């Protein structure tokens, strides 16, 4: 009976990995189509490279966060383990990018975002070797 359960578990793990791969591919396609739309807008003259353009800054934030999220998904697909290091990096990057670039947020949200980013940064630096060794043991 346990052999049967193990076989089913192996197939379900493969199915979950396939679903994660499809999500990753969808995310890459979404990023590429967003890049194409921004590029078309730049060619049409709707977005300029000079000045403080909110759309361009929002797109930079979006792209960097998506790349970090992609790294989390790749790590999970490879090792069936979410890397705490990648998740912490994603939180730090998201908080600081929101703090620095987001134009339409309140001062309270900006302070909370900056504080969370700083706390996560200090925790990341303090526990970096632990995070790294956790990733190495799961590989």
Chimera marker file (.cmm) of the C-alpha trace (Angstrom):
<marker_set name="trace">
<marker id="1" x="0.000" y="0.000" z="0.000" r="1" g="1" b="0" radius="0.5"/>
<marker id="2" x="2.809" y="2.450" z="0.838" r="1" g="1" b="0" radius="0.5"/>
<marker id="3" x="4.399" y="1.780" z="-2.575" r="1" g="1" b="0" radius="0.5"/>
<marker id="4" x="1.152" y="2.866" z="-4.202" r="1" g="1" b="0" radius="0.5"/>
<marker id="5" x="1.053" y="6.051" z="-2.116" r="1" g="1" b="0" radius="0.5"/>
<marker id="6" x="4.683" y="6.796" z="-2.983" r="1" g="1" b="0" radius="0.5"/>
<marker id="7" x="3.971" y="6.420" z="-6.708" r="1" g="1" b="0" radius="0.5"/>
<marker id="8" x="0.976" y="8.737" z="-6.470" r="1" g="1" b="0" radius="0.5"/>
<marker id="9" x="3.019" y="11.253" z="-4.474" r="1" g="1" b="0" radius="0.5"/>
<marker id="10" x="5.759" y="11.228" z="-7.117" r="1" g="1" b="0" radius="0.5"/>
<marker id="11" x="3.229" y="11.910" z="-9.874" r="1" g="1" b="0" radius="0.5"/>
<marker id="12" x="1.498" y="14.628" z="-7.877" r="1" g="1" b="0" radius="0.5"/>
<marker id="13" x="4.883" y="16.259" z="-7.194" r="1" g="1" b="0" radius="0.5"/>
<marker id="14" x="5.573" y="16.233" z="-10.935" r="1" g="1" b="0" radius="0.5"/>
<marker id="15" x="2.145" y="17.726" z="-11.610" r="1" g="1" b="0" radius="0.5"/>
<marker id="16" x="2.728" y="20.498" z="-9.064" r="1" g="1" b="0" radius="0.5"/>
<marker id="17" x="6.138" y="21.194" z="-10.617" r="1" g="1" b="0" radius="0.5"/>
<marker id="18" x="4.473" y="21.422" z="-14.020" r="1" g="1" b="0" radius="0.5"/>
<marker id="19" x="1.900" y="23.891" z="-12.687" r="1" g="1" b="0" radius="0.5"/>
<marker id="20" x="4.693" y="25.997" z="-11.146" r="1" g="1" b="0" radius="0.5"/>
<marker id="21" x="6.558" y="25.911" z="-14.455" r="1" g="1" b="0" radius="0.5"/>
<marker id="22" x="3.430" y="27.102" z="-16.248" r="1" g="1" b="0" radius="0.5"/>
<marker id="23" x="3.027" y="29.932" z="-13.725" r="1" g="1" b="0" radius="0.5"/>
<marker id="24" x="6.669" y="30.911" z="-14.281" r="1" g="1" b="0" radius="0.5"/>
<marker id="25" x="6.197" y="30.898" z="-18.051" r="1" g="1" b="0" radius="0.5"/>
<marker id="26" x="3.049" y="32.983" z="-17.696" r="1" g="1" b="0" radius="0.5"/>
<marker id="27" x="4.931" y="35.454" z="-15.517" r="1" g="1" b="0" radius="0.5"/>
<marker id="28" x="7.721" y="35.736" z="-18.088" r="1" g="1" b="0" radius="0.5"/>
<marker id="29" x="5.170" y="36.265" z="-20.865" r="1" g="1" b="0" radius="0.5"/>
<marker id="30" x="3.457" y="38.920" z="-18.769" r="1" g="1" b="0" radius="0.5"/>
<marker id="31" x="6.782" y="40.667" z="-18.184" r="1" g="1" b="0" radius="0.5"/>
<marker id="32" x="7.645" y="40.527" z="-21.892" r="1" g="1" b="0" radius="0.5"/>
<marker id="33" x="4.259" y="41.859" z="-22.986" r="1" g="1" b="0" radius="0.5"/>
<marker id="34" x="4.534" y="44.652" z="-20.425" r="1" g="1" b="0" radius="0.5"/>
<marker id="35" x="7.980" y="45.476" z="-21.783" r="1" g="1" b="0" radius="0.5"/>
<marker id="36" x="6.592" y="45.511" z="-25.319" r="1" g="1" b="0" radius="0.5"/>
<marker id="37" x="3.748" y="47.850" z="-24.313" r="1" g="1" b="0" radius="0.5"/>
<marker id="38" x="6.158" y="50.248" z="-22.579" r="1" g="1" b="0" radius="0.5"/>
<marker id="39" x="8.471" y="50.151" z="-25.600" r="1" g="1" b="0" radius="0.5"/>
<marker id="40" x="5.558" y="50.887" z="-27.949" r="1" g="1" b="0" radius="0.5"/>
<marker id="41" x="4.477" y="53.774" z="-25.713" r="1" g="1" b="0" radius="0.5"/>
<marker id="42" x="8.014" y="55.176" z="-25.813" r="1" g="1" b="0" radius="0.5"/>
<marker id="43" x="8.088" y="54.964" z="-29.613" r="1" g="1" b="0" radius="0.5"/>
<marker id="44" x="4.695" y="56.670" z="-29.798" r="1" g="1" b="0" radius="0.5"/>
<marker id="45" x="5.984" y="59.483" z="-27.595" r="1" g="1" b="0" radius="0.5"/>
<marker id="46" x="3.706" y="58.746" z="-24.637" r="1" g="1" b="0" radius="0.5"/>
<marker id="47" x="6.556" y="58.006" z="-22.218" r="1" g="1" b="0" radius="0.5"/>
<marker id="48" x="9.708" y="60.089" z="-22.218" r="1" g="1" b="0" radius="0.5"/>
<marker id="49" x="13.113" y="59.200" z="-20.882" r="1" g="1" b="0" radius="0.5"/>
<marker id="50" x="13.628" y="62.562" z="-19.218" r="1" g="1" b="0" radius="0.5"/>
<marker id="51" x="11.882" y="63.956" z="-16.208" r="1" g="1" b="0" radius="0.5"/>
<marker id="52" x="9.998" y="62.167" z="-13.452" r="1" g="1" b="0" radius="0.5"/>
<marker id="53" x="7.597" y="59.871" z="-15.260" r="1" g="1" b="0" radius="0.5"/>
<marker id="54" x="5.479" y="57.822" z="-12.855" r="1" g="1" b="0" radius="0.5"/>
<marker id="55" x="4.642" y="55.140" z="-15.413" r="1" g="1" b="0" radius="0.5"/>
<marker id="56" x="8.294" y="54.442" z="-16.129" r="1" g="1" b="0" radius="0.5"/>
<marker id="57" x="9.168" y="54.288" z="-12.431" r="1" g="1" b="0" radius="0.5"/>
<marker id="58" x="6.212" y="51.977" z="-11.752" r="1" g="1" b="0" radius="0.5"/>
<marker id="59" x="7.365" y="49.735" z="-14.565" r="1" g="1" b="0" radius="0.5"/>
<marker id="60" x="10.894" y="49.530" z="-13.119" r="1" g="1" b="0" radius="0.5"/>
<marker id="61" x="9.479" y="48.529" z="-9.738" r="1" g="1" b="0" radius="0.5"/>
<marker id="62" x="7.225" y="45.951" z="-11.357" r="1" g="1" b="0" radius="0.5"/>
<marker id="63" x="10.044" y="44.436" z="-13.400" r="1" g="1" b="0" radius="0.5"/>
<marker id="64" x="12.504" y="44.133" z="-10.506" r="1" g="1" b="0" radius="0.5"/>
<marker id="65" x="9.880" y="42.578" z="-8.214" r="1" g="1" b="0" radius="0.5"/>
<marker id="66" x="8.846" y="40.120" z="-10.952" r="1" g="1" b="0" radius="0.5"/>
<marker id="67" x="12.453" y="39.024" z="-11.455" r="1" g="1" b="0" radius="0.5"/>
<marker id="68" x="12.817" y="38.371" z="-7.711" r="1" g="1" b="0" radius="0.5"/>
<marker id="69" x="9.487" y="36.492" z="-7.655" r="1" g="1" b="0" radius="0.5"/>
<marker id="70" x="10.716" y="34.420" z="-10.602" r="1" g="1" b="0" radius="0.5"/>
<marker id="71" x="13.834" y="33.482" z="-8.613" r="1" g="1" b="0" radius="0.5"/>
<marker id="72" x="11.618" y="32.291" z="-5.734" r="1" g="1" b="0" radius="0.5"/>
<marker id="73" x="9.592" y="30.110" z="-8.103" r="1" g="1" b="0" radius="0.5"/>
<marker id="74" x="12.712" y="28.684" z="-9.766" r="1" g="1" b="0" radius="0.5"/>
<marker id="75" x="14.139" y="27.803" z="-6.368" r="1" g="1" b="0" radius="0.5"/>
<marker id="76" x="10.920" y="26.068" z="-5.385" r="1" g="1" b="0" radius="0.5"/>
<marker id="77" x="10.730" y="24.162" z="-8.666" r="1" g="1" b="0" radius="0.5"/>
<marker id="78" x="14.301" y="22.916" z="-8.419" r="1" g="1" b="0" radius="0.5"/>
<marker id="79" x="14.398" y="21.933" z="-4.768" r="1" g="1" b="0" radius="0.5"/>
<marker id="80" x="10.753" y="21.764" z="-3.587" r="1" g="1" b="0" radius="0.5"/>
<marker id="81" x="11.839" y="24.329" z="-1.027" r="1" g="1" b="0" radius="0.5"/>
<marker id="82" x="11.272" y="28.069" z="-0.906" r="1" g="1" b="0" radius="0.5"/>
<marker id="83" x="14.513" y="29.858" z="-0.291" r="1" g="1" b="0" radius="0.5"/>
<marker id="84" x="14.154" y="32.139" z="2.725" r="1" g="1" b="0" radius="0.5"/>
<marker id="85" x="17.020" y="34.151" z="1.302" r="1" g="1" b="0" radius="0.5"/>
<marker id="86" x="15.150" y="34.865" z="-1.955" r="1" g="1" b="0" radius="0.5"/>
<marker id="87" x="11.911" y="35.691" z="-0.142" r="1" g="1" b="0" radius="0.5"/>
<marker id="88" x="13.739" y="38.078" z="2.191" r="1" g="1" b="0" radius="0.5"/>
<marker id="89" x="15.444" y="39.722" z="-0.783" r="1" g="1" b="0" radius="0.5"/>
<marker id="90" x="12.040" y="40.079" z="-2.437" r="1" g="1" b="0" radius="0.5"/>
<marker id="91" x="10.613" y="41.781" z="0.659" r="1" g="1" b="0" radius="0.5"/>
<marker id="92" x="13.603" y="44.120" z="0.965" r="1" g="1" b="0" radius="0.5"/>
<marker id="93" x="13.535" y="45.090" z="-2.705" r="1" g="1" b="0" radius="0.5"/>
<marker id="94" x="9.759" y="45.575" z="-2.706" r="1" g="1" b="0" radius="0.5"/>
<marker id="95" x="9.779" y="47.752" z="0.397" r="1" g="1" b="0" radius="0.5"/>
<marker id="96" x="12.644" y="49.955" z="-0.706" r="1" g="1" b="0" radius="0.5"/>
<marker id="97" x="11.348" y="50.349" z="-4.235" r="1" g="1" b="0" radius="0.5"/>
<marker id="98" x="7.944" y="51.354" z="-2.890" r="1" g="1" b="0" radius="0.5"/>
<marker id="99" x="9.621" y="53.719" z="-0.416" r="1" g="1" b="0" radius="0.5"/>
<marker id="100" x="11.848" y="55.359" z="-3.015" r="1" g="1" b="0" radius="0.5"/>
<marker id="101" x="9.881" y="55.377" z="-6.255" r="1" g="1" b="0" radius="0.5"/>
<marker id="102" x="6.159" y="55.161" z="-5.523" r="1" g="1" b="0" radius="0.5"/>
<marker id="103" x="4.555" y="58.550" z="-5.961" r="1" g="1" b="0" radius="0.5"/>
<marker id="104" x="0.954" y="57.880" z="-4.903" r="1" g="1" b="0" radius="0.5"/>
<marker id="105" x="1.397" y="56.642" z="-1.332" r="1" g="1" b="0" radius="0.5"/>
<marker id="106" x="0.806" y="58.384" z="1.980" r="1" g="1" b="0" radius="0.5"/>
<marker id="107" x="3.637" y="59.374" z="4.275" r="1" g="1" b="0" radius="0.5"/>
<marker id="108" x="2.447" y="56.804" z="6.819" r="1" g="1" b="0" radius="0.5"/>
<marker id="109" x="2.650" y="53.989" z="4.262" r="1" g="1" b="0" radius="0.5"/>
<marker id="110" x="6.043" y="55.258" z="3.112" r="1" g="1" b="0" radius="0.5"/>
<marker id="111" x="7.365" y="55.171" z="6.707" r="1" g="1" b="0" radius="0.5"/>
<marker id="112" x="5.982" y="51.668" z="7.321" r="1" g="1" b="0" radius="0.5"/>
<marker id="113" x="7.425" y="50.414" z="4.038" r="1" g="1" b="0" radius="0.5"/>
<marker id="114" x="10.828" y="51.909" z="4.829" r="1" g="1" b="0" radius="0.5"/>
<marker id="115" x="10.821" y="50.523" z="8.370" r="1" g="1" b="0" radius="0.5"/>
<marker id="116" x="9.871" y="47.023" z="7.209" r="1" g="1" b="0" radius="0.5"/>
<marker id="117" x="12.576" y="47.203" z="4.544" r="1" g="1" b="0" radius="0.5"/>
<marker id="118" x="15.218" y="48.280" z="7.069" r="1" g="1" b="0" radius="0.5"/>
<marker id="119" x="14.236" y="45.615" z="9.615" r="1" g="1" b="0" radius="0.5"/>
<marker id="120" x="14.310" y="42.917" z="6.934" r="1" g="1" b="0" radius="0.5"/>
<marker id="121" x="17.646" y="44.222" z="5.653" r="1" g="1" b="0" radius="0.5"/>
<marker id="122" x="19.228" y="44.047" z="9.112" r="1" g="1" b="0" radius="0.5"/>
<marker id="123" x="17.776" y="40.574" z="9.714" r="1" g="1" b="0" radius="0.5"/>
<marker id="124" x="19.009" y="39.476" z="6.297" r="1" g="1" b="0" radius="0.5"/>
<marker id="125" x="22.523" y="40.744" z="6.996" r="1" g="1" b="0" radius="0.5"/>
<marker id="126" x="22.586" y="39.273" z="10.500" r="1" g="1" b="0" radius="0.5"/>
<marker id="127" x="21.281" y="35.838" z="9.457" r="1" g="1" b="0" radius="0.5"/>
<marker id="128" x="22.828" y="35.675" z="5.968" r="1" g="1" b="0" radius="0.5"/>
<marker id="129" x="25.109" y="32.727" z="6.725" r="1" g="1" b="0" radius="0.5"/>
<marker id="130" x="22.187" y="30.834" z="8.271" r="1" g="1" b="0" radius="0.5"/>
<marker id="131" x="20.008" y="31.500" z="5.212" r="1" g="1" b="0" radius="0.5"/>
<marker id="132" x="22.829" y="30.445" z="2.915" r="1" g="1" b="0" radius="0.5"/>
<marker id="133" x="23.467" y="27.210" z="4.814" r="1" g="1" b="0" radius="0.5"/>
<marker id="134" x="19.718" y="26.446" z="4.792" r="1" g="1" b="0" radius="0.5"/>
<marker id="135" x="19.715" y="26.782" z="0.988" r="1" g="1" b="0" radius="0.5"/>
<marker id="136" x="22.798" y="24.578" z="0.666" r="1" g="1" b="0" radius="0.5"/>
<marker id="137" x="21.283" y="21.783" z="2.774" r="1" g="1" b="0" radius="0.5"/>
<marker id="138" x="18.150" y="21.683" z="0.612" r="1" g="1" b="0" radius="0.5"/>
<marker id="139" x="20.040" y="21.476" z="-2.668" r="1" g="1" b="0" radius="0.5"/>
<link id1="1" id2="2" r="1" g="1" b="0" radius="0.2"/>
<link id1="2" id2="3" r="1" g="1" b="0" radius="0.2"/>
<link id1="3" id2="4" r="1" g="1" b="0" radius="0.2"/>
<link id1="4" id2="5" r="1" g="1" b="0" radius="0.2"/>
<link id1="5" id2="6" r="1" g="1" b="0" radius="0.2"/>
<link id1="6" id2="7" r="1" g="1" b="0" radius="0.2"/>
<link id1="7" id2="8" r="1" g="1" b="0" radius="0.2"/>
<link id1="8" id2="9" r="1" g="1" b="0" radius="0.2"/>
<link id1="9" id2="10" r="1" g="1" b="0" radius="0.2"/>
<link id1="10" id2="11" r="1" g="1" b="0" radius="0.2"/>
<link id1="11" id2="12" r="1" g="1" b="0" radius="0.2"/>
<link id1="12" id2="13" r="1" g="1" b="0" radius="0.2"/>
<link id1="13" id2="14" r="1" g="1" b="0" radius="0.2"/>
<link id1="14" id2="15" r="1" g="1" b="0" radius="0.2"/>
<link id1="15" id2="16" r="1" g="1" b="0" radius="0.2"/>
<link id1="16" id2="17" r="1" g="1" b="0" radius="0.2"/>
<link id1="17" id2="18" r="1" g="1" b="0" radius="0.2"/>
<link id1="18" id2="19" r="1" g="1" b="0" radius="0.2"/>
<link id1="19" id2="20" r="1" g="1" b="0" radius="0.2"/>
<link id1="20" id2="21" r="1" g="1" b="0" radius="0.2"/>
<link id1="21" id2="22" r="1" g="1" b="0" radius="0.2"/>
<link id1="22" id2="23" r="1" g="1" b="0" radius="0.2"/>
<link id1="23" id2="24" r="1" g="1" b="0" radius="0.2"/>
<link id1="24" id2="25" r="1" g="1" b="0" radius="0.2"/>
<link id1="25" id2="26" r="1" g="1" b="0" radius="0.2"/>
<link id1="26" id2="27" r="1" g="1" b="0" radius="0.2"/>
<link id1="27" id2="28" r="1" g="1" b="0" radius="0.2"/>
<link id1="28" id2="29" r="1" g="1" b="0" radius="0.2"/>
<link id1="29" id2="30" r="1" g="1" b="0" radius="0.2"/>
<link id1="30" id2="31" r="1" g="1" b="0" radius="0.2"/>
<link id1="31" id2="32" r="1" g="1" b="0" radius="0.2"/>
<link id1="32" id2="33" r="1" g="1" b="0" radius="0.2"/>
<link id1="33" id2="34" r="1" g="1" b="0" radius="0.2"/>
<link id1="34" id2="35" r="1" g="1" b="0" radius="0.2"/>
<link id1="35" id2="36" r="1" g="1" b="0" radius="0.2"/>
<link id1="36" id2="37" r="1" g="1" b="0" radius="0.2"/>
<link id1="37" id2="38" r="1" g="1" b="0" radius="0.2"/>
<link id1="38" id2="39" r="1" g="1" b="0" radius="0.2"/>
<link id1="39" id2="40" r="1" g="1" b="0" radius="0.2"/>
<link id1="40" id2="41" r="1" g="1" b="0" radius="0.2"/>
<link id1="41" id2="42" r="1" g="1" b="0" radius="0.2"/>
<link id1="42" id2="43" r="1" g="1" b="0" radius="0.2"/>
<link id1="43" id2="44" r="1" g="1" b="0" radius="0.2"/>
<link id1="44" id2="45" r="1" g="1" b="0" radius="0.2"/>
<link id1="45" id2="46" r="1" g="1" b="0" radius="0.2"/>
<link id1="46" id2="47" r="1" g="1" b="0" radius="0.2"/>
<link id1="47" id2="48" r="1" g="1" b="0" radius="0.2"/>
<link id1="48" id2="49" r="1" g="1" b="0" radius="0.2"/>
<link id1="49" id2="50" r="1" g="1" b="0" radius="0.2"/>
<link id1="50" id2="51" r="1" g="1" b="0" radius="0.2"/>
<link id1="51" id2="52" r="1" g="1" b="0" radius="0.2"/>
<link id1="52" id2="53" r="1" g="1" b="0" radius="0.2"/>
<link id1="53" id2="54" r="1" g="1" b="0" radius="0.2"/>
<link id1="54" id2="55" r="1" g="1" b="0" radius="0.2"/>
<link id1="55" id2="56" r="1" g="1" b="0" radius="0.2"/>
<link id1="56" id2="57" r="1" g="1" b="0" radius="0.2"/>
<link id1="57" id2="58" r="1" g="1" b="0" radius="0.2"/>
<link id1="58" id2="59" r="1" g="1" b="0" radius="0.2"/>
<link id1="59" id2="60" r="1" g="1" b="0" radius="0.2"/>
<link id1="60" id2="61" r="1" g="1" b="0" radius="0.2"/>
<link id1="61" id2="62" r="1" g="1" b="0" radius="0.2"/>
<link id1="62" id2="63" r="1" g="1" b="0" radius="0.2"/>
<link id1="63" id2="64" r="1" g="1" b="0" radius="0.2"/>
<link id1="64" id2="65" r="1" g="1" b="0" radius="0.2"/>
<link id1="65" id2="66" r="1" g="1" b="0" radius="0.2"/>
<link id1="66" id2="67" r="1" g="1" b="0" radius="0.2"/>
<link id1="67" id2="68" r="1" g="1" b="0" radius="0.2"/>
<link id1="68" id2="69" r="1" g="1" b="0" radius="0.2"/>
<link id1="69" id2="70" r="1" g="1" b="0" radius="0.2"/>
<link id1="70" id2="71" r="1" g="1" b="0" radius="0.2"/>
<link id1="71" id2="72" r="1" g="1" b="0" radius="0.2"/>
<link id1="72" id2="73" r="1" g="1" b="0" radius="0.2"/>
<link id1="73" id2="74" r="1" g="1" b="0" radius="0.2"/>
<link id1="74" id2="75" r="1" g="1" b="0" radius="0.2"/>
<link id1="75" id2="76" r="1" g="1" b="0" radius="0.2"/>
<link id1="76" id2="77" r="1" g="1" b="0" radius="0.2"/>
<link id1="77" id2="78" r="1" g="1" b="0" radius="0.2"/>
<link id1="78" id2="79" r="1" g="1" b="0" radius="0.2"/>
<link id1="79" id2="80" r="1" g="1" b="0" radius="0.2"/>
<link id1="80" id2="81" r="1" g="1" b="0" radius="0.2"/>
<link id1="81" id2="82" r="1" g="1" b="0" radius="0.2"/>
<link id1="82" id2="83" r="1" g="1" b="0" radius="0.2"/>
<link id1="83" id2="84" r="1" g="1" b="0" radius="0.2"/>
<link id1="84" id2="85" r="1" g="1" b="0" radius="0.2"/>
<link id1="85" id2="86" r="1" g="1" b="0" radius="0.2"/>
<link id1="86" id2="87" r="1" g="1" b="0" radius="0.2"/>
<link id1="87" id2="88" r="1" g="1" b="0" radius="0.2"/>
<link id1="88" id2="89" r="1" g="1" b="0" radius="0.2"/>
<link id1="89" id2="90" r="1" g="1" b="0" radius="0.2"/>
<link id1="90" id2="91" r="1" g="1" b="0" radius="0.2"/>
<link id1="91" id2="92" r="1" g="1" b="0" radius="0.2"/>
<link id1="92" id2="93" r="1" g="1" b="0" radius="0.2"/>
<link id1="93" id2="94" r="1" g="1" b="0" radius="0.2"/>
<link id1="94" id2="95" r="1" g="1" b="0" radius="0.2"/>
<link id1="95" id2="96" r="1" g="1" b="0" radius="0.2"/>
<link id1="96" id2="97" r="1" g="1" b="0" radius="0.2"/>
<link id1="97" id2="98" r="1" g="1" b="0" radius="0.2"/>
<link id1="98" id2="99" r="1" g="1" b="0" radius="0.2"/>
<link id1="99" id2="100" r="1" g="1" b="0" radius="0.2"/>
<link id1="100" id2="101" r="1" g="1" b="0" radius="0.2"/>
<link id1="101" id2="102" r="1" g="1" b="0" radius="0.2"/>
<link id1="102" id2="103" r="1" g="1" b="0" radius="0.2"/>
<link id1="103" id2="104" r="1" g="1" b="0" radius="0.2"/>
<link id1="104" id2="105" r="1" g="1" b="0" radius="0.2"/>
<link id1="105" id2="106" r="1" g="1" b="0" radius="0.2"/>
<link id1="106" id2="107" r="1" g="1" b="0" radius="0.2"/>
<link id1="107" id2="108" r="1" g="1" b="0" radius="0.2"/>
<link id1="108" id2="109" r="1" g="1" b="0" radius="0.2"/>
<link id1="109" id2="110" r="1" g="1" b="0" radius="0.2"/>
<link id1="110" id2="111" r="1" g="1" b="0" radius="0.2"/>
<link id1="111" id2="112" r="1" g="1" b="0" radius="0.2"/>
<link id1="112" id2="113" r="1" g="1" b="0" radius="0.2"/>
<link id1="113" id2="114" r="1" g="1" b="0" radius="0.2"/>
<link id1="114" id2="115" r="1" g="1" b="0" radius="0.2"/>
<link id1="115" id2="116" r="1" g="1" b="0" radius="0.2"/>
<link id1="116" id2="117" r="1" g="1" b="0" radius="0.2"/>
<link id1="117" id2="118" r="1" g="1" b="0" radius="0.2"/>
<link id1="118" id2="119" r="1" g="1" b="0" radius="0.2"/>
<link id1="119" id2="120" r="1" g="1" b="0" radius="0.2"/>
<link id1="120" id2="121" r="1" g="1" b="0" radius="0.2"/>
<link id1="121" id2="122" r="1" g="1" b="0" radius="0.2"/>
<link id1="122" id2="123" r="1" g="1" b="0" radius="0.2"/>
<link id1="123" id2="124" r="1" g="1" b="0" radius="0.2"/>
<link id1="124" id2="125" r="1" g="1" b="0" radius="0.2"/>
<link id1="125" id2="126" r="1" g="1" b="0" radius="0.2"/>
<link id1="126" id2="127" r="1" g="1" b="0" radius="0.2"/>
<link id1="127" id2="128" r="1" g="1" b="0" radius="0.2"/>
<link id1="128" id2="129" r="1" g="1" b="0" radius="0.2"/>
<link id1="129" id2="130" r="1" g="1" b="0" radius="0.2"/>
<link id1="130" id2="131" r="1" g="1" b="0" radius="0.2"/>
<link id1="131" id2="132" r="1" g="1" b="0" radius="0.2"/>
<link id1="132" id2="133" r="1" g="1" b="0" radius="0.2"/>
<link id1="133" id2="134" r="1" g="1" b="0" radius="0.2"/>
<link id1="134" id2="135" r="1" g="1" b="0" radius="0.2"/>
<link id1="135" id2="136" r="1" g="1" b="0" radius="0.2"/>
<link id1="136" id2="137" r="1" g="1" b="0" radius="0.2"/>
<link id1="137" id2="138" r="1" g="1" b="0" radius="0.2"/>
<link id1="138" id2="139" r="1" g="1" b="0" radius="0.2"/>
</marker_set>
